[in-house]
Amino acid sequence: MTRPTPRTVLHRAVGSFAAAGLLAAASLAGAAAPAQAADTPVFTFGGPAETALHPYPASGKPKSSTVGITLNNPSEDEENGGFGGDFTLTFDLSGVAGVADVKFDGEANPDCKVTGTKAVCEDWGIWPGLQGAADLVVTAADGSENGDTGTIKVTGQADGATFTPFTTRLTVGGPDLVMERLPLKTELTPGEKQQAPITFANRGTRDADGVLLTLRYSRGLDIPQRYSNCEYTVDDPGRPDFGSTTALCSVEGAFEAGATYTLATPLTLEATERAYYDTFLYRIQEDSAAQRTAQRAGAPFERGTGGVLKAVPVKQGAAARSADLDPYDNQQEADFRTENTADFVAYGDQVAGSEGSFVTADLGFRNEGPAWIGHIRSGEDVATVDFTVPQGASVATKPESCRAVTADGQYRENQNTPAPRYFCNTSMTVRDGGGLDLRFELRIDKAMVGASGAVSVRNTFLKNPKLPFDPKPANNTAYLILNGEGDGSDSGGATEGGDGGSGEPSTPPTSAPDPEESPSGTSGSSASTTSGGSSAGTAGGSGGGLASTGSVALIASGTAAAALAAGLVLFTAARRRAARHS
């Protein structure tokens, strides 16, 4: 069987993101290959509850639509929660015979084949989170009529795994809800508010019986209203995601084909005190119980307690009718840049031990805010912790997210023996109040009083270490001190200088090759010097393994991720799978 290429994996993830319409979290490239879980894993198929087909034309070729089928691995273990075996997807097409013709995107689905009323796809590896499984290209069948409908059932099979089946419906004709782009101001200041008069049109062949408005906004934005016909969820703060809020609003009414509608009262979009780089997604779909369930994707939602969100016809007239039944024009997004700062404060440690003994040192940095920092679109790591090992000591165990380098920051092939210096990258997000917590185990090779090594948080490019958002570079460096004089009660708090200091550490990082050729985080995670070492903390809190979304992707989620599942969800899965198969 042909293994998926990185390009194929990314194509699937992006397609699934568009179908899911949600941003998701993205992981660091270079995650370990998936391993079979001890218990039989259960994977769940998903996708749109229903897809409208362009009616078969009187002349010319029929217009196609895409049905993105997703596959969710519920494991939250990024390193070991994957499934590393072959699996088969089967599509029962008998329910759409005479209603729709089905084929696959050949580039995205090279191992899929349609035979009569059955289609089969073969693939390998199911990573944690939500990911694209297959993209079906569907058109109305010759001879079909407006209103004809049928279903496709998706099942899966693999040794050592179970799949929850999924059914999606295809209907000829239908509403085509089109979201109009808002003229939003995108250069903001903290606390700034603006109106968001969301407007959409139905350019389909029939009325929509109620609409589902989905709003998703990242951590630095807020919509203060909490409507009673909307339900809300916020990303788990313990996971390194965008910290986004998602609102699902069921708006009642008959939304006529050919008409345009706007909210009776515009939404208020606010840049909060923690805003920096942020994204706002707004999408419109026909409402149904199945659609709401699909959008929830298993996340807990809480209903608002305010007034009712309503949509009213636009007075200046209706939009022209169109046969453009296109689910990809239901959504718009806007990116914002807020004039704000984040204070990254390094911390070190003070440990003591006799010659030949082993000691554990905790070091890293915290984001004192006010802004959160997230590279939502690029997926790049936010910062690097640069640790120089104190004289007289050697690293026995390092976090998996850290890469051994030479004393002057050059590439080092050998990652399994002690090195004089280590670079440890964050994920693509660092929340306000979050940071990166790292634990190193050191061997005391020679007892020396007051030996110290610098712990600096900097830009990921060694030759350009300044953090562009940090106005207090003086506290970007702290120290790890071995066998220091005194009781060591305040080990890492003594950062370099004070707020009014020069900002230059006493032992500044040595220059490296051109930053475009040698970023500190391009190689992803590396193996520990010895097994059993602590891993880096997440960007959202202390301790635990360094997980990384996208996402859309959008976002996968692989997360949902989401799915947007998340499907953002989706950029994360692409990066991991691309790294695995490259």
C-alpha positions as CSV (number, residue, x, y, z in Angstrom):
1,M,0.0,0.0,0.0
2,T,1.3,3.5,-0.8
3,R,2.1,5.5,2.3
4,P,0.8,9.1,2.4
5,T,3.4,11.8,1.5
6,P,3.7,15.0,3.6
7,R,2.0,16.9,0.8
8,T,-0.9,14.4,0.8
9,V,-1.3,14.6,4.6
10,L,-1.3,18.4,4.6
11,H,-3.9,18.5,1.8
12,R,-6.2,16.2,3.8
13,A,-5.8,18.3,6.9
14,V,-6.5,21.6,5.2
15,G,-9.6,20.1,3.5
16,S,-10.9,18.8,6.8
17,F,-10.3,22.1,8.4
18,A,-12.4,23.9,5.8
19,A,-15.1,21.3,6.4
20,A,-15.0,21.6,10.2
21,G,-14.5,25.4,10.1
22,L,-12.7,25.6,13.4
23,L,-9.2,26.6,14.6
24,A,-7.3,24.2,16.4
25,A,-4.1,23.6,18.3
26,A,-0.9,22.7,16.6
27,S,1.8,20.5,17.8
28,L,5.6,20.6,17.4
29,A,6.9,18.8,14.3
30,G,8.9,15.7,15.1
31,A,6.6,14.0,17.6
32,A,7.3,10.3,18.2
33,A,5.7,7.7,16.0
34,P,2.3,6.5,17.2
35,A,2.3,3.4,19.3
36,Q,-0.5,0.8,19.8
37,A,-2.4,1.4,23.1
38,A,-2.6,-1.3,25.7
39,D,-6.5,-1.3,25.5
40,T,-8.3,-1.6,22.2
41,P,-8.7,2.1,21.0
42,V,-12.0,3.4,19.7
43,F,-11.9,5.9,16.8
44,T,-14.8,8.0,15.6
45,F,-15.7,9.1,12.1
46,G,-17.2,12.5,11.6
47,G,-18.1,15.1,8.9
48,P,-21.0,17.3,7.8
49,A,-24.4,16.0,8.8
50,E,-25.8,17.0,5.4
51,T,-24.4,18.4,2.1
52,A,-26.4,20.2,-0.5
53,L,-25.7,19.3,-4.2
54,H,-25.9,21.7,-7.1
55,P,-28.8,20.6,-9.2
56,Y,-27.8,18.7,-12.4
57,P,-27.6,21.4,-15.1
58,A,-29.5,21.4,-18.4
59,S,-26.2,21.8,-20.2
60,G,-22.6,21.6,-19.2
61,K,-20.9,19.7,-16.4
62,P,-22.5,19.5,-13.0
63,K,-20.8,21.5,-10.2
64,S,-19.2,19.5,-7.5
65,S,-19.1,19.7,-3.7
66,T,-16.7,18.2,-1.2
67,V,-17.6,16.1,1.8
68,G,-14.7,16.0,4.2
69,I,-14.7,12.9,6.4
70,T,-12.8,13.2,9.6
71,L,-11.4,10.6,12.1
72,N,-10.9,11.3,15.8
73,N,-8.5,9.6,18.1
74,P,-9.6,10.7,21.6
75,S,-6.3,10.0,23.3
76,E,-4.7,13.1,24.9
77,D,-1.3,11.5,25.0
78,E,0.5,13.3,22.2
79,E,3.6,11.0,22.4
80,N,2.2,7.5,22.9
81,G,-1.5,7.7,22.2
82,G,-1.4,7.1,18.5
83,F,-2.3,3.9,16.5
84,G,0.5,2.7,14.3
85,G,-1.2,0.1,12.1
86,D,-2.9,-0.2,8.7
87,F,-6.6,0.5,8.6
88,T,-9.4,0.4,5.9
89,L,-12.2,2.9,5.4
90,T,-15.4,1.6,3.6
91,F,-18.1,3.8,2.1
92,D,-21.5,2.4,1.4
93,L,-22.8,4.4,-1.6
94,S,-25.9,2.4,-2.3
95,G,-28.0,5.0,-0.4
96,V,-27.2,7.7,-3.0
97,A,-27.6,5.7,-6.1
98,G,-29.5,7.9,-8.7
99,V,-29.0,10.9,-6.4
100,A,-25.3,11.6,-6.5
101,D,-22.1,10.5,-8.2
102,V,-19.1,10.1,-5.9
103,K,-15.4,10.0,-6.5
104,F,-12.3,11.0,-4.5
105,D,-9.8,13.8,-4.8
106,G,-6.9,11.8,-6.4
107,E,-4.1,13.9,-4.9
108,A,-5.5,13.9,-1.4
109,N,-6.7,10.3,-1.4
110,P,-4.3,8.2,-3.6
111,D,-5.3,4.9,-1.9
112,C,-9.1,5.3,-2.4
113,K,-11.1,3.4,-5.1
114,V,-14.8,3.4,-6.1
115,T,-16.3,0.2,-7.3
116,G,-20.0,0.3,-8.1
117,T,-21.8,1.3,-4.9
118,K,-18.8,0.7,-2.7
119,A,-15.6,2.7,-2.1
120,V,-12.6,1.7,-0.1
121,C,-9.6,3.7,1.3
122,E,-6.5,2.2,2.8
123,D,-4.2,4.2,5.1
124,W,-1.8,3.9,8.0
125,G,-1.4,5.6,11.4
126,I,-4.0,7.5,13.5
127,W,-2.6,10.3,15.5
128,P,-4.2,11.7,18.7
129,G,-6.8,14.3,18.0
130,L,-9.0,15.1,15.0
131,Q,-7.6,14.6,11.5
132,G,-8.8,14.4,7.9
133,A,-9.6,10.8,6.7
134,A,-11.0,11.3,3.1
135,D,-12.4,14.0,0.9
136,L,-15.4,12.8,-1.2
137,V,-16.1,14.8,-4.4
138,V,-19.9,14.6,-5.0
139,T,-22.1,15.8,-7.8
140,A,-25.8,15.5,-8.5
141,A,-26.5,12.4,-10.7
142,D,-27.9,12.8,-14.2
143,G,-31.7,12.5,-13.9
144,S,-31.9,13.5,-10.3
145,E,-34.4,16.2,-9.2
146,N,-34.4,19.0,-6.7
147,G,-35.1,17.5,-3.3
148,D,-33.8,14.0,-4.0
149,T,-31.8,12.8,-1.0
150,G,-29.8,9.8,0.2
151,T,-27.1,8.8,2.7
152,I,-23.5,7.5,2.7
153,K,-22.4,5.3,5.6
154,V,-18.7,5.2,6.6
155,T,-17.2,2.3,8.5
156,G,-13.6,1.3,9.4
157,Q,-11.6,-1.8,10.1
158,A,-8.2,-2.5,11.6
159,D,-6.5,-5.2,13.7
160,G,-6.5,-4.1,17.3
161,A,-8.9,-1.1,16.9
162,T,-12.6,-0.3,16.7
163,F,-14.3,2.4,14.6
164,T,-17.6,4.2,15.4
165,P,-19.5,4.5,12.0
166,F,-20.8,7.7,10.6
167,T,-23.6,8.6,8.2
168,T,-23.8,11.7,6.1
169,R,-26.7,12.9,3.9
170,L,-26.6,14.3,0.4
171,T,-29.6,16.3,-0.9
172,V,-30.0,17.8,-4.4
173,G,-30.7,21.5,-4.1
174,G,-31.0,23.4,-0.9
175,P,-30.1,26.7,0.8
176,D,-26.7,28.2,0.1
177,L,-25.8,30.4,3.1
178,V,-23.1,32.9,2.2
179,M,-21.3,34.9,4.9
180,E,-20.3,38.4,4.0
181,R,-16.9,39.8,5.1
182,L,-17.0,42.4,7.8
183,P,-15.0,45.7,7.3
184,L,-13.3,45.2,10.7
185,K,-10.4,47.4,11.9
186,T,-7.5,45.0,12.4
187,E,-4.9,47.3,14.1
188,L,-6.1,47.6,17.7
189,T,-5.2,48.8,21.2
190,P,-6.1,46.9,24.4
191,G,-9.6,47.7,25.5
192,E,-10.7,48.9,22.0
193,K,-14.2,47.8,20.9
194,Q,-15.9,47.7,17.5
195,Q,-19.2,46.6,16.2
196,A,-19.5,43.4,14.1
197,P,-22.8,43.6,12.2
198,I,-22.7,40.0,10.8
199,T,-24.6,39.7,7.5
200,F,-25.3,36.7,5.4
201,A,-27.4,35.7,2.3
202,N,-29.2,32.6,1.2
203,R,-28.3,32.2,-2.5
204,G,-29.7,28.6,-2.8
205,T,-32.7,26.9,-4.3
206,R,-34.8,26.6,-1.1
207,D,-35.3,28.4,2.2
208,A,-33.3,27.6,5.3
209,D,-35.3,26.6,8.4
210,G,-33.2,28.3,11.0
211,V,-29.5,29.1,10.9
212,L,-26.6,28.1,13.2
213,L,-24.1,31.0,13.7
214,T,-20.7,29.8,14.9
215,L,-18.3,32.4,16.4
216,R,-14.7,31.5,17.4
217,Y,-12.3,34.0,18.8
218,S,-8.8,33.5,20.2
219,R,-7.7,34.3,23.7
220,G,-7.0,38.0,23.3
221,L,-10.6,38.8,22.0
222,D,-13.9,38.8,23.6
223,I,-17.6,39.3,22.8
224,P,-19.1,40.4,26.1
225,Q,-22.7,39.5,25.2
226,R,-23.8,36.0,26.3
227,Y,-27.1,35.3,24.4
228,S,-29.7,32.8,25.7
229,N,-29.9,31.1,22.3
230,C,-26.1,30.6,22.2
231,E,-24.0,28.1,24.0
232,Y,-20.3,28.7,24.8
233,T,-17.2,26.7,25.4
234,V,-13.6,27.8,26.2
235,D,-10.5,25.7,25.4
236,D,-9.0,23.8,28.3
237,P,-6.4,26.2,29.9
238,G,-4.3,23.1,30.8
239,R,-3.6,22.4,27.1
240,P,-1.4,24.4,24.8
241,D,-4.1,25.7,22.4
242,F,-5.2,29.1,21.4
243,G,-7.4,29.5,24.5
244,S,-10.3,30.2,22.1
245,T,-13.9,30.7,22.9
246,T,-16.5,29.1,20.6
247,A,-20.2,30.2,20.5
248,L,-22.9,28.2,18.7
249,C,-26.0,30.4,18.2
250,S,-29.3,28.8,17.0
251,V,-31.3,31.6,15.3
252,E,-34.9,30.7,14.5
253,G,-36.8,31.8,11.4
254,A,-37.4,31.0,7.7
255,F,-34.4,32.5,5.8
256,E,-35.7,32.8,2.3
257,A,-33.7,31.9,-0.9
258,G,-32.5,35.1,-2.5
259,A,-32.7,37.2,0.6
260,T,-30.0,38.8,2.7
261,Y,-30.1,39.1,6.5
262,T,-28.1,40.9,9.3
263,L,-28.2,40.7,13.1
264,A,-30.9,42.8,14.7
265,T,-28.2,44.1,17.1
266,P,-24.5,44.0,16.0
267,L,-22.1,42.1,18.1
268,T,-19.4,43.9,20.1
269,L,-15.9,42.6,19.5
270,E,-13.3,43.7,22.1
271,A,-9.5,43.5,22.2
272,T,-8.8,42.6,25.8
273,E,-5.7,43.5,27.9
274,R,-4.0,40.3,26.8
275,A,-4.6,40.7,23.1
276,Y,-1.6,40.5,20.7
277,Y,-2.0,38.4,17.6
278,D,-5.6,37.1,17.4
279,T,-8.2,35.7,15.0
280,F,-12.0,35.9,14.8
281,L,-13.9,33.3,12.8
282,Y,-17.6,33.6,11.9
283,R,-19.7,31.0,10.0
284,I,-23.3,30.4,9.0
285,Q,-25.0,27.1,8.4
286,E,-28.5,25.8,8.3
287,D,-29.5,24.8,11.9
288,S,-30.3,21.2,13.0
289,A,-29.7,19.0,16.0
290,A,-27.2,17.0,14.0
291,Q,-25.3,20.1,13.0
292,R,-25.1,21.4,16.5
293,T,-23.8,18.0,17.7
294,A,-21.2,17.9,15.0
295,Q,-20.0,21.4,15.9
296,R,-19.8,20.6,19.6
297,A,-17.4,17.7,18.8
298,G,-17.8,16.4,22.4
299,A,-16.7,19.6,24.1
300,P,-18.8,20.9,27.1
301,F,-20.9,23.9,26.3
302,E,-22.8,26.3,28.6
303,R,-25.8,28.3,27.6
304,G,-25.8,32.1,27.8
305,T,-28.3,34.0,30.1
306,G,-28.7,37.2,28.1
307,G,-31.2,38.3,25.5
308,V,-32.0,36.5,22.3
309,L,-29.8,36.9,19.2
310,K,-32.0,37.6,16.1
311,A,-31.4,38.1,12.4
312,V,-33.6,40.4,10.3
313,P,-33.8,41.0,6.5
314,V,-31.6,43.7,5.0
315,K,-33.9,46.6,4.0
316,Q,-32.0,47.6,0.8
317,G,-33.2,44.5,-1.0
318,A,-32.5,40.8,-1.6
319,A,-29.5,39.2,-3.2
320,A,-29.9,37.6,-6.6
321,R,-30.7,33.9,-6.7
322,S,-27.8,31.6,-7.5
323,A,-27.1,27.9,-7.9
324,D,-23.9,28.3,-6.0
325,L,-24.4,25.8,-3.2
326,D,-20.9,26.1,-1.8
327,P,-20.3,25.3,1.9
328,Y,-16.9,27.0,1.7
329,D,-18.3,30.5,1.4
330,N,-20.2,30.1,4.7
331,Q,-17.2,31.3,6.7
332,Q,-15.1,34.4,7.1
333,E,-12.1,35.1,9.3
334,A,-10.2,38.2,10.4
335,D,-6.8,38.5,11.9
336,F,-5.9,41.3,14.4
337,R,-2.7,42.8,15.7
338,T,-3.0,44.6,19.0
339,E,-0.4,47.1,20.2
340,N,0.6,45.2,23.4
341,T,3.5,43.6,25.2
342,A,4.4,40.5,27.1
343,D,7.1,40.2,29.8
344,F,9.0,36.9,29.6
345,V,10.9,36.4,32.9
346,A,13.6,33.7,33.0
347,Y,14.1,31.7,36.2
348,G,17.0,29.5,37.3
349,D,17.8,27.3,40.3
350,Q,20.4,26.7,43.0
351,V,21.4,23.1,43.7
352,A,24.1,21.5,45.7
353,G,25.8,18.1,45.7
354,S,29.1,16.3,46.2
355,E,31.4,15.2,43.5
356,G,29.9,12.2,41.6
357,S,26.4,12.9,42.8
358,F,23.3,13.7,40.7
359,V,21.1,16.8,41.3
360,T,17.9,18.0,39.7
361,A,17.5,21.6,38.5
362,D,14.3,23.3,37.5
363,L,14.6,26.3,35.1
364,G,12.6,28.1,32.4
365,F,10.5,31.2,32.1
366,R,7.1,32.7,32.9
367,N,5.0,35.1,30.9
368,E,4.1,37.9,33.2
369,G,1.8,39.4,30.6
370,P,-0.3,41.2,30.0
371,A,-0.5,39.7,26.5
372,W,-0.6,36.1,25.4
373,I,1.6,35.3,22.4
374,G,0.4,32.9,19.8
375,H,1.6,32.4,16.2
376,I,-1.8,31.2,15.0
377,R,-1.1,31.4,11.2
378,S,2.5,30.5,10.9
379,G,2.6,27.8,13.6
380,E,6.1,29.0,14.5
381,D,7.5,28.5,18.0
382,V,7.2,31.6,20.2
383,A,10.6,31.5,22.0
384,T,13.6,29.5,23.0
385,V,15.1,28.8,26.4
386,D,18.9,28.9,26.0
387,F,20.7,27.0,28.8
388,T,24.4,27.0,29.4
389,V,25.6,24.1,31.6
390,P,27.6,25.3,34.7
391,Q,31.3,24.5,34.8
392,G,32.0,21.2,36.7
393,A,28.7,19.6,35.8
394,S,27.3,17.6,32.9
395,V,23.7,16.8,31.9
396,A,22.6,13.3,32.6
397,T,18.9,13.7,31.6
398,K,17.3,16.5,29.5
399,P,13.7,17.3,28.5
400,E,12.7,15.8,25.2
401,S,11.9,19.3,23.8
402,C,15.6,20.3,24.3
403,R,18.3,20.0,21.7
404,A,22.0,19.7,22.6
405,V,24.3,22.2,20.8
406,T,28.0,23.2,21.0
407,A,29.2,25.9,23.4
408,D,28.8,28.6,20.7
409,G,25.4,27.4,19.6
410,Q,26.3,25.4,16.6
411,Y,24.5,22.2,15.4
412,R,25.6,19.0,17.3
413,E,25.0,15.7,15.7
414,N,25.4,13.7,18.9
415,Q,22.3,14.1,21.1
416,N,23.1,11.2,23.5
417,T,26.1,12.5,25.4
418,P,26.4,15.5,27.6
419,A,26.7,18.9,25.8
420,P,27.8,22.3,27.1
421,R,24.6,24.0,26.0
422,Y,20.9,23.3,25.2
423,F,18.2,25.0,23.2
424,C,14.5,24.3,24.3
425,N,11.7,25.7,22.2
426,T,8.2,26.6,23.3
427,S,5.2,25.6,21.3
428,M,3.4,28.1,19.0
429,T,1.5,29.6,21.9
430,V,2.5,31.0,25.3
431,R,-0.4,32.1,27.4
432,D,-0.4,35.0,29.9
433,G,0.5,33.3,33.2
434,G,2.0,30.4,31.3
435,G,5.6,29.7,30.2
436,L,8.0,26.8,29.8
437,D,9.1,24.7,32.8
438,L,12.1,22.5,32.2
439,R,13.8,19.9,34.4
440,F,17.4,18.8,34.0
441,E,19.3,16.1,35.9
442,L,23.0,17.0,36.3
443,R,26.0,15.1,37.4
444,I,28.5,16.9,39.6
445,D,31.8,16.0,37.9
446,K,33.8,18.4,40.0
447,A,32.7,20.2,43.1
448,M,33.1,23.9,42.5
449,V,31.8,26.7,44.7
450,G,29.4,29.0,43.0
451,A,29.6,27.6,39.4
452,S,26.8,29.1,37.3
453,G,25.2,28.7,33.9
454,A,23.0,31.2,32.2
455,V,19.3,30.5,31.6
456,S,18.0,32.9,28.9
457,V,14.6,33.2,27.1
458,R,15.0,34.7,23.7
459,N,13.8,34.7,20.1
460,T,14.1,31.4,18.3
461,F,16.8,32.8,16.0
462,L,20.1,32.9,17.9
463,K,21.6,35.7,15.8
464,N,18.6,37.9,16.6
465,P,17.8,37.1,20.2
466,K,15.5,40.0,21.1
467,L,11.9,39.2,21.8
468,P,10.0,41.8,19.7
469,F,7.0,42.0,22.2
470,D,9.1,42.1,25.4
471,P,9.8,45.6,26.8
472,K,12.0,44.3,29.7
473,P,14.9,42.4,28.3
474,A,16.9,42.7,31.6
475,N,14.9,39.9,33.2
476,N,15.2,37.5,30.2
477,T,18.3,35.9,31.8
478,A,18.6,34.1,35.1
479,Y,21.2,31.5,36.4
480,L,21.6,28.0,37.5
481,I,24.0,28.0,40.4
482,L,25.8,24.9,41.7
483,N,27.1,24.7,45.3
484,G,26.5,28.4,45.9
485,E,27.4,30.1,49.1
486,G,24.4,30.7,51.4
487,D,21.3,28.6,51.9
488,G,20.0,28.9,48.3
489,S,16.5,29.9,49.4
490,D,16.2,32.2,46.4
491,S,17.7,30.2,43.7
492,G,16.4,31.4,40.4
493,G,14.8,34.7,41.3
494,A,17.9,36.8,40.8
495,T,17.5,37.5,37.1
496,E,20.0,39.6,35.2
497,G,19.6,43.2,36.3
498,G,16.4,45.0,37.1
499,D,13.7,46.6,35.0
500,G,15.9,49.5,34.4
501,G,19.0,47.5,33.5
502,S,20.8,47.4,30.2
503,G,19.2,44.2,29.2
504,E,22.5,42.6,28.2
505,P,23.4,39.4,30.1
506,S,26.9,39.2,31.5
507,T,27.6,36.3,29.2
508,P,25.6,37.1,26.1
509,P,24.7,34.2,23.7
510,T,27.5,33.6,21.1
511,S,26.6,34.3,17.5
512,A,25.6,31.5,15.2
513,P,25.2,31.0,11.4
514,D,22.8,33.0,9.5
515,P,19.4,32.9,11.4
516,E,17.5,32.0,8.2
517,E,19.6,28.9,7.9
518,S,19.9,27.9,11.6
519,P,16.8,28.7,13.7
520,S,17.0,27.1,17.1
521,G,13.9,25.0,16.8
522,T,13.9,23.5,13.3
523,S,14.8,20.0,14.3
524,G,11.9,19.4,16.6
525,S,12.2,17.3,19.7
526,S,15.2,15.1,20.3
527,A,15.9,12.0,22.4
528,S,16.9,12.4,26.1
529,T,20.5,11.9,27.1
530,T,19.3,9.1,29.4
531,S,15.9,7.7,29.7
532,G,13.4,8.7,32.3
533,G,14.1,12.4,32.3
534,S,11.4,15.0,32.9
535,S,10.0,16.7,29.9
536,A,9.3,20.3,29.2
537,G,6.2,22.0,30.6
538,T,3.4,23.1,28.3
539,A,3.1,26.6,27.1
540,G,0.0,27.0,29.3
541,G,1.3,25.7,32.6
542,S,4.0,24.0,34.6
543,G,5.1,20.4,34.4
544,G,4.1,17.6,32.0
545,G,5.3,17.0,28.5
546,L,5.7,19.8,26.0
547,A,2.7,19.4,23.6
548,S,2.2,21.6,20.6
549,T,-2.8,22.6,16.3
550,G,-3.5,23.6,13.7
551,S,-4.9,24.0,12.8
552,V,-7.2,25.2,11.2
553,A,-6.1,22.6,10.2
554,L,-7.8,26.5,11.4
555,I,-8.2,24.9,12.7
556,A,-6.8,20.5,13.5
557,S,-7.0,20.7,16.8
558,G,-4.7,17.8,15.9
559,T,-7.4,18.8,18.1
560,A,-9.9,19.5,17.4
561,A,-8.0,19.6,16.9
562,A,-10.7,20.9,15.6
563,A,-11.9,20.4,14.0
564,L,-11.0,24.5,13.8
565,A,-11.6,20.5,14.7
566,A,-10.8,21.5,15.0
567,G,-10.6,20.5,12.9
568,L,-7.0,23.6,13.0
569,V,-7.1,20.3,14.2
570,L,-5.8,19.5,11.4
571,F,-2.8,21.6,10.8
572,T,-1.3,19.9,13.9
573,A,-2.0,16.5,12.4
574,A,-0.4,17.5,9.1
575,R,2.8,18.6,10.8
576,R,3.1,15.5,12.8
577,R,2.2,13.1,10.0
578,A,4.4,15.0,7.5
579,A,7.4,14.7,9.8
580,R,6.7,11.0,10.3
581,H,6.6,10.2,6.6
582,S,9.1,12.6,5.2
